[in-house]
Amino acid sequence: MALTLGAIVLNVPSTGPAAEFWRAALDLTPDENPDFLVPPPGTRPTRVHLDSTDRTHFDLWVDGSSTPEAEVERLIGLGAERVEDWTYPPDADFTVLKAPDGTVFCVID
């Protein structure tokens, strides 16, 4: 295969504050270009989820070292907010948050 997924591009109003939030949220480090953030070594590869009804966003999966509730609270402490007007299905296994710049993302149980 000649191609690999090299990056996911987020459109943000200002790269500096967005980089600060996502670095802290996901333990990322800046690459040579500070607008490129690199995951820690040994991190599980990112999947591509195709969906015809949803907008582009991150799904953040909680590993076994924490709980979804603890991670939601940690992210809120970093400046994220709950999206209060989100319509959840009855069996929802996720919480919808938005980063300080308004980027919507999900924390998956």
DSSP file (Angstrom, degrees, kcal/mol; ACC not computed):
  #  RESIDUE AA STRUCTURE BP1 BP2  ACC     N-H-->O    O-->H-N    N-H-->O    O-->H-N    TCO  KAPPA ALPHA  PHI   PSI    X-CA   Y-CA   Z-CA
    1    1 A M              0   0    0      0, 0.0     0, 0.0     0, 0.0     0, 0.0   0.000 360.0 360.0 360.0 133.6    0.0    0.0    0.0
    2    2 A A        +     0   0    0      2,-0.0     2,-0.4     0, 0.0     0, 0.0   0.607 360.0  63.9 -92.4 -13.9    1.4    3.4   -1.0
    3    3 A L        +     0   0    0      2,-0.0     2,-0.3     3,-0.0     0, 0.0  -0.875  51.3 176.3-118.2 146.3   -0.8    5.5    1.3
    4    4 A T        -     0   0    0     -2,-0.4     2,-0.7     0, 0.0    -2,-0.0  -0.952  45.4 -95.0-133.9 158.3   -1.2    5.9    5.0
    5    5 A L        +     0   0    0     -2,-0.3    41,-0.1     1,-0.2     3,-0.1  -0.645  44.7 177.1 -72.7 113.8   -3.4    8.3    7.0
    6    6 A G        -     0   0    0     -2,-0.7     2,-0.3     1,-0.3    -1,-0.2   0.819  54.7 -13.2 -92.1 -33.7   -0.9   11.1    7.8
    7    7 A A        -     0   0    0      2,-0.0     2,-0.5    29,-0.0    -1,-0.3  -0.988  47.5-131.8-164.0 154.4   -3.1   13.6    9.6
    8    8 A I        -     0   0    0     -2,-0.3     2,-0.5    -3,-0.1    -3,-0.0  -0.981  31.7-144.7-109.0 126.6   -6.6   14.7   10.5
    9    9 A V        -     0   0    0     -2,-0.5     2,-0.5     2,-0.0    -2,-0.0  -0.826  11.8-164.6-100.1 124.5   -7.0   18.4    9.9
   10   10 A L        -     0   0    0     -2,-0.5     2,-0.7    93,-0.0    47,-0.0  -0.917  17.2-136.7-105.5 130.7   -9.2   20.4   12.2
   11   11 A N        +     0   0    0     -2,-0.5     3,-0.0     2,-0.0    -2,-0.0  -0.788  36.8 170.4 -83.9 115.1  -10.4   23.8   11.2
   12   12 A V        -     0   0    0     -2,-0.7     3,-0.2     1,-0.1    90,-0.1  -0.913  43.6-124.6-127.2 153.0  -10.0   26.0   14.3
   13   13 A P  S    S+     0   0    0      0, 0.0     2,-0.3     0, 0.0    -1,-0.1   0.834 100.7  12.2 -66.3 -31.3  -10.3   29.8   14.8
   14   14 A S     >  -     0   0    0      1,-0.1     4,-1.5    -3,-0.0     5,-0.2  -0.948  63.6-152.5-149.7 123.7   -6.8   30.0   16.3
   15   15 A T  H  > S+     0   0    0     -2,-0.3     4,-2.8    -3,-0.2     5,-0.2   0.844  89.3  61.5 -69.9 -33.5   -4.1   27.3   16.2
   16   16 A G  H  > S+     0   0    0      2,-0.2     4,-2.1     1,-0.2    -1,-0.2   0.967 109.7  37.0 -59.7 -58.3   -2.3   28.3   19.4
   17   17 A P  H  > S+     0   0    0      0, 0.0     4,-2.1     0, 0.0    -1,-0.2   0.881 117.6  52.8 -63.2 -36.9   -5.1   27.9   21.9
   18   18 A A  H  X S+     0   0    0     -4,-1.5     4,-2.6     1,-0.2     5,-0.3   0.919 108.4  50.7 -63.4 -42.1   -6.4   24.8   20.1
   19   19 A A  H  X S+     0   0    0     -4,-2.8     4,-2.5     1,-0.2     5,-0.2   0.904 108.2  52.8 -62.0 -41.3   -2.9   23.3   20.2
   20   20 A E  H  X S+     0   0    0     -4,-2.1     4,-1.8    -5,-0.2    -1,-0.2   0.935 112.6  44.4 -59.5 -46.7   -2.7   24.0   24.0
   21   21 A F  H  X S+     0   0    0     -4,-2.1     4,-2.9     1,-0.2    -2,-0.2   0.959 116.5  43.8 -64.0 -51.7   -6.1   22.2   24.6
   22   22 A W  H  X S+     0   0    0     -4,-2.6     4,-2.2     1,-0.2     6,-0.5   0.831 110.4  56.0 -68.9 -31.2   -5.5   19.2   22.4
   23   23 A R  H  X>S+     0   0    0     -4,-2.5     5,-1.1    -5,-0.3     4,-1.0   0.952 115.2  38.6 -60.5 -47.9   -1.9   18.7   23.7
   24   24 A A  H  <5S+     0   0    0     -4,-1.8    -2,-0.2    -5,-0.2    -1,-0.2   0.887 116.7  51.1 -70.5 -38.9   -3.2   18.5   27.2
   25   25 A A  H  <5S+     0   0    0     -4,-2.9    -1,-0.2     1,-0.2    -2,-0.2   0.886 126.3  21.8 -66.5 -39.3   -6.3   16.5   26.4
   26   26 A L  H  <5S-     0   0    0     -4,-2.2    -1,-0.2    -5,-0.2    -2,-0.2   0.255 102.0-114.2-117.7  11.2   -4.5   13.8   24.4
   27   27 A D  T  <5 +     0   0    0     -4,-1.0    -3,-0.2    -3,-0.2     2,-0.2   0.893  60.0 162.9  56.6  42.5   -0.9   14.0   25.7
   28   28 A L      < -     0   0    0     -5,-1.1    -1,-0.2    -6,-0.5     9,-0.0  -0.531  28.7-146.3 -89.1 157.9    0.3   15.1   22.2
   29   29 A T  E     -A   38   0A   0      9,-2.4     9,-3.5    -2,-0.2     2,-0.1  -0.951  25.0-104.3-122.5 146.8    3.7   16.7   21.5
   30   30 A P  E     -A   37   0A   0      0, 0.0     7,-0.2     0, 0.0     5,-0.1  -0.403  31.2-143.6 -67.2 143.7    4.4   19.4   18.9
   31   31 A D        -     0   0    0      5,-3.0     5,-0.1     2,-0.8     7,-0.0  -0.123  48.7 -72.3 -85.6-167.9    6.2   18.3   15.8
   32   32 A E  S    S+     0   0    0      1,-0.1    -1,-0.0     2,-0.1     3,-0.0   0.888 133.7  55.2 -56.9 -38.4    8.8   20.5   14.0
   33   33 A N  S >  S-     0   0    0      1,-0.1     3,-2.5     3,-0.0    -2,-0.8  -0.877  88.2-143.2 -92.8 120.0    5.8   22.6   12.9
   34   34 A P  T 3  S+     0   0    0      0, 0.0    -1,-0.1     0, 0.0    -2,-0.1   0.660  97.8  65.8 -64.0 -13.5    3.9   23.6   16.1
   35   35 A D  T 3  S+     0   0    0     -5,-0.1     2,-0.5     2,-0.0    -3,-0.1   0.514  91.1  76.1 -82.3  -3.7    0.6   23.2   14.2
   36   36 A F    <   -     0   0    0     -3,-2.5    -5,-3.0    -5,-0.1     2,-0.4  -0.939  68.5-164.2-108.4 124.5    1.3   19.5   13.9
   37   37 A L  E     -A   30   0A   0     -2,-0.5    -2,-0.0    -7,-0.2    -9,-0.0  -0.914   4.5-153.5-112.7 135.8    0.7   17.4   17.1
   38   38 A V  E     -A   29   0A   0     -9,-3.5    -9,-2.4    -2,-0.4    -2,-0.0  -0.885  13.9-125.2-113.3 134.8    2.1   13.9   17.4
   39   39 A P        -     0   0    0      0, 0.0   -11,-0.1     0, 0.0   -12,-0.1  -0.321  40.6 -87.2 -72.2 160.6    0.7   11.1   19.6
   40   40 A P    >   -     0   0    0      0, 0.0     3,-1.5     0, 0.0   -12,-0.0  -0.278  56.9 -85.9 -62.1 152.0    2.9    9.3   22.2
   41   41 A P  T 3  S+     0   0    0      0, 0.0    -3,-0.0     0, 0.0     0, 0.0  -0.288 114.6  25.2 -57.3 144.1    4.9    6.3   21.0
   42   42 A G  T 3  S+     0   0    0      1,-0.3     2,-0.1    -3,-0.1     0, 0.0   0.496  84.2 152.7  81.0   4.0    3.0    3.1   21.0
   43   43 A T    <   -     0   0    0     -3,-1.5    -1,-0.3     1,-0.1     3,-0.1  -0.404  54.7-100.3 -67.6 142.6   -0.4    4.8   20.8
   44   44 A R        -     0   0    0      1,-0.1    -1,-0.1    -2,-0.1     0, 0.0  -0.334  47.5 -99.0 -59.2 140.3   -3.1    2.7   19.2
   45   45 A P        -     0   0    0      0, 0.0     2,-0.4     0, 0.0    -1,-0.1  -0.267  38.0-110.0 -62.7 151.1   -3.7    3.6   15.5
   46   46 A T        -     0   0    0    -41,-0.1     2,-0.2    -3,-0.1   -41,-0.1  -0.659  29.2-140.0 -82.9 134.1   -6.6    6.0   14.7
   47   47 A R        -     0   0    0     -2,-0.4     2,-0.6     2,-0.0    -1,-0.0  -0.540   9.4-128.8 -86.7 157.8   -9.6    4.5   12.9
   48   48 A V        -     0   0    0     -2,-0.2     2,-0.6     2,-0.0   -43,-0.0  -0.958  23.2-163.3-106.3 117.3  -11.5    6.2   10.2
   49   49 A H        -     0   0    0     -2,-0.6     2,-0.4     2,-0.0    -2,-0.0  -0.903   4.4-154.7-105.0 118.7  -15.2    6.1   10.9
   50   50 A L        +     0   0    0     -2,-0.6     2,-0.3     2,-0.0    -2,-0.0  -0.807  20.0 168.2 -96.6 132.5  -17.4    6.9    8.0
   51   51 A D        -     0   0    0     -2,-0.4     3,-0.0     3,-0.2    -2,-0.0  -0.980  28.2-158.9-147.7 127.7  -20.9    8.2    8.7
   52   52 A S  S    S+     0   0    0     -2,-0.3    -1,-0.1     1,-0.2    -2,-0.0   0.537  93.0  39.8 -86.3  -5.5  -23.4    9.8    6.3
   53   53 A T  S    S+     0   0    0      2,-0.1     2,-0.2     0, 0.0    -1,-0.2   0.562  99.7  75.6-118.7 -11.3  -25.4   11.7    9.0
   54   54 A D  S    S-     0   0    0      1,-0.1    -3,-0.2    -3,-0.0     2,-0.1  -0.682  73.8-115.9-108.1 157.1  -22.8   13.1   11.5
   55   55 A R        -     0   0    0     -2,-0.2     2,-0.2     1,-0.1    -2,-0.1  -0.425  46.4 -81.5 -83.6 164.2  -20.4   16.0   11.3
   56   56 A T  S    S+     0   0    0     -2,-0.1     2,-0.3    49,-0.0    48,-0.2  -0.461  71.4 134.5 -66.4 130.4  -16.7   15.7   11.4
   57   57 A H        -     0   0    0     -2,-0.2     2,-0.3    46,-0.1    48,-0.2  -0.974  53.5 -91.5-164.6 168.7  -15.4   15.3   15.0
   58   58 A F  E     -b  105   0B   0     46,-0.7    48,-2.6    -2,-0.3     2,-0.6  -0.727  23.0-153.7 -87.9 141.1  -13.1   13.3   17.2
   59   59 A D  E     -b  106   0B   0     -2,-0.3     2,-0.6    46,-0.2    48,-0.2  -0.986  14.8-158.9-107.0 117.1  -14.2   10.2   19.1
   60   60 A L  E     -b  107   0B   0     46,-3.4    48,-2.9    -2,-0.6     2,-0.4  -0.880   4.6-153.2-101.5 117.6  -12.0    9.9   22.2
   61   61 A W  E     -b  108   0B   0     -2,-0.6     2,-0.5    46,-0.2    48,-0.1  -0.738  11.4-132.3 -93.5 135.3  -11.9    6.4   23.6
   62   62 A V        -     0   0    0     46,-1.2     2,-0.1    -2,-0.4    45,-0.0  -0.745  20.3-145.5 -87.7 124.8  -11.2    5.9   27.3
   63   63 A D    >   -     0   0    0     -2,-0.5     3,-1.4     4,-0.1    -1,-0.0  -0.293  34.8 -90.7 -82.0 177.0   -8.6    3.2   28.0
   64   64 A G  T 3  S+     0   0    0      1,-0.3    -1,-0.1    -2,-0.1    -2,-0.0   0.519 114.7  75.6 -68.4  -5.3   -8.8    1.0   31.0
   65   65 A S  T 3  S+     0   0    0      2,-0.0    -1,-0.3     0, 0.0     2,-0.2   0.481 105.9  18.7 -88.0   0.2   -6.7    3.3   33.2
   66   66 A S  S <  S-     0   0    0     -3,-1.4     3,-0.0     4,-0.0    -4,-0.0  -0.823  77.2-110.9-148.5-174.5   -9.6    5.8   33.7
   67   67 A T     >  -     0   0    0     -2,-0.2     4,-2.3     1,-0.1     5,-0.2  -0.893  27.7-115.9-123.4 157.3  -13.3    6.1   33.5
   68   68 A P  H  > S+     0   0    0      0, 0.0     4,-2.6     0, 0.0     5,-0.2   0.913 117.1  52.1 -56.9 -42.0  -15.5    8.1   31.0
   69   69 A E  H  > S+     0   0    0      1,-0.2     4,-2.2     2,-0.2     5,-0.2   0.913 109.7  48.2 -62.2 -43.0  -16.8   10.3   33.9
   70   70 A A  H  > S+     0   0    0      1,-0.2     4,-2.3     2,-0.2    -1,-0.2   0.892 112.7  48.5 -65.6 -39.2  -13.3   11.1   35.1
   71   71 A E  H  X S+     0   0    0     -4,-2.3     4,-2.7     2,-0.2     5,-0.2   0.894 109.1  52.3 -69.7 -39.0  -12.1   11.9   31.6
   72   72 A V  H  X S+     0   0    0     -4,-2.6     4,-2.3    -5,-0.2    -2,-0.2   0.940 112.5  46.2 -60.1 -45.8  -15.1   14.2   30.9
   73   73 A E  H  X S+     0   0    0     -4,-2.2     4,-2.1     2,-0.2    -2,-0.2   0.886 111.6  51.4 -64.9 -38.7  -14.3   16.0   34.2
   74   74 A R  H  X S+     0   0    0     -4,-2.3     4,-1.0     2,-0.2    -1,-0.2   0.926 111.5  47.2 -62.6 -44.6  -10.6   16.3   33.3
   75   75 A L  H  <>S+     0   0    0     -4,-2.7     5,-2.4     1,-0.2     3,-0.4   0.872 109.8  52.5 -66.9 -37.0  -11.5   17.7   29.9
   76   76 A I  H ><5S+     0   0    0     -4,-2.3     3,-1.5     1,-0.2    -1,-0.2   0.894 105.7  55.6 -62.9 -39.0  -13.9   20.2   31.4
   77   77 A G  H 3<5S+     0   0    0     -4,-2.1    -1,-0.2     1,-0.3    -2,-0.2   0.763 104.1  54.4 -62.6 -25.3  -11.1   21.2   33.7
   78   78 A L  T 3<5S-     0   0    0     -4,-1.0    -1,-0.3    -3,-0.4    -2,-0.2   0.483 135.3 -86.4 -86.5  -3.5   -9.0   22.0   30.6
   79   79 A G  T < 5S+     0   0    0     -3,-1.5    -3,-0.2     1,-0.3    -2,-0.1   0.394  83.5 134.8 116.9  -3.0  -11.7   24.3   29.3
   80   80 A A      < -     0   0    0     -5,-2.4     2,-0.3    -6,-0.1    -1,-0.3  -0.314  38.3-151.0 -71.1 162.1  -14.1   21.9   27.4
   81   81 A E  E     -C   98   0B   0     17,-2.2    17,-2.4    18,-0.0     2,-0.2  -0.974  19.0-107.6-133.1 149.0  -17.9   22.3   27.9
   82   82 A R  E     -C   97   0B   0     -2,-0.3     2,-1.1    15,-0.2    15,-0.2  -0.504  28.6-126.8 -68.0 142.7  -20.7   19.9   27.7
   83   83 A V    >   -     0   0    0     13,-2.3     3,-1.2     1,-0.2    13,-0.2  -0.816  30.2-173.6 -91.1  98.6  -23.0   20.3   24.7
   84   84 A E  T 3  S+     0   0    0     -2,-1.1    -1,-0.2     1,-0.3    13,-0.0   0.763  73.5  54.7 -70.3 -28.4  -26.2   20.6   26.6
   85   85 A D  T 3  S+     0   0    0     -3,-0.1    -1,-0.3     2,-0.1     2,-0.2   0.214  76.6 125.7 -95.5  17.8  -28.6   20.6   23.6
   86   86 A W    <   -     0   0    0     -3,-1.2     2,-0.8    10,-0.1    10,-0.0  -0.559  59.6-132.4 -75.2 136.9  -27.3   17.4   22.0
   87   87 A T        -     0   0    0     -2,-0.2    -2,-0.1     0, 0.0    -1,-0.1  -0.824  26.2-162.0 -92.2 113.2  -30.0   14.8   21.4
   88   88 A Y        -     0   0    0     -2,-0.8     7,-0.0     1,-0.1     0, 0.0  -0.708  18.0-119.4 -95.2 143.4  -28.8   11.5   22.7
   89   89 A P    >   -     0   0    0      0, 0.0     3,-1.6     0, 0.0    -1,-0.1  -0.399  36.2-104.0 -70.6 161.7  -30.2    8.1   21.7
   90   90 A P  T 3  S+     0   0    0      0, 0.0    -2,-0.0     0, 0.0     0, 0.0   0.816 121.1  43.2 -58.2 -31.7  -31.6    6.0   24.6
   91   91 A D  T 3  S+     0   0    0      2,-0.0    -3,-0.0     0, 0.0     0, 0.0  -0.050  82.8 163.8-104.9  32.0  -28.6    3.7   24.7
   92   92 A A    <   -     0   0    0     -3,-1.6    -4,-0.1     1,-0.1     3,-0.0  -0.231  21.5-176.1 -57.2 132.2  -25.9    6.4   24.3
   93   93 A D        +     0   0    0      2,-0.0    16,-3.9    15,-0.0     2,-0.3  -0.076  61.9  65.4-115.4  30.5  -22.4    5.3   25.3
   94   94 A F  E     - D   0 108B   0     14,-0.3     2,-0.4    15,-0.1    14,-0.2  -0.964  64.7-140.0-148.8 160.3  -20.8    8.7   24.7
   95   95 A T  E     - D   0 107B   0     12,-2.0    12,-2.5    -2,-0.3     2,-0.5  -0.994  21.7-137.9-123.4 132.9  -20.8   12.3   26.0
   96   96 A V  E     + D   0 106B   0     -2,-0.4   -13,-2.3    10,-0.2     2,-0.3  -0.805  30.2 167.8 -95.4 126.4  -20.6   15.2   23.6
   97   97 A L  E     -CD  82 105B   0      8,-3.0     8,-2.7    -2,-0.5     2,-0.4  -0.808  25.0-138.7-125.1 167.4  -18.2   18.1   24.6
   98   98 A K  E     -CD  81 104B   0    -17,-2.4   -17,-2.2    -2,-0.3     6,-0.2  -0.999  19.6-125.5-129.7 139.1  -16.8   21.1   22.8
   99   99 A A    >   -     0   0    0      4,-3.0     3,-2.6    -2,-0.4   -19,-0.1  -0.216  41.0 -93.1 -68.9 166.5  -13.3   22.3   23.1
  100  100 A P  T 3  S+     0   0    0      0, 0.0    -1,-0.1     0, 0.0   -82,-0.1   0.787 129.2  54.0 -54.9 -27.3  -12.6   26.0   24.1
  101  101 A D  T 3  S-     0   0    0      2,-0.1   -83,-0.1   -84,-0.1   -21,-0.0   0.430 125.0-102.2 -87.6   2.6  -12.6   26.9   20.4
  102  102 A G  S <  S+     0   0    0     -3,-2.6     2,-0.3     1,-0.3   -90,-0.0   0.379  70.1 149.2  96.4  -3.8  -16.0   25.3   19.8
  103  103 A T        -     0   0    0     -5,-0.1    -4,-3.0     1,-0.1    -1,-0.3  -0.503  42.0-136.2 -67.0 123.6  -14.7   22.0   18.1
  104  104 A V  E     + D   0  98B   0     -2,-0.3   -46,-0.7    -6,-0.2     2,-0.3  -0.604  32.9 162.2 -83.6 140.6  -17.2   19.3   19.0
  105  105 A F  E     -bD  58  97B   0     -8,-2.7    -8,-3.0    -2,-0.3     2,-0.4  -0.970  28.0-127.0-151.6 164.5  -15.9   15.9   20.1
  106  106 A C  E     -bD  59  96B   0    -48,-2.6   -46,-3.4    -2,-0.3     2,-0.6  -0.913   3.3-148.7-118.2 141.9  -17.2   12.8   21.9
  107  107 A V  E     -bD  60  95B   0    -12,-2.5   -12,-2.0    -2,-0.4     2,-0.4  -0.961  26.8-146.7-103.9 118.4  -15.9   10.8   24.9
  108  108 A I  E      bD  61  94B   0    -48,-2.9   -46,-1.2    -2,-0.6   -14,-0.3  -0.725 360.0 360.0 -94.2 130.9  -16.8    7.2   24.3
  109  109 A D              0   0    0    -16,-3.9   -15,-0.1    -2,-0.4    -1,-0.1   0.469 360.0 360.0 -68.6 360.0  -17.7    4.9   27.3
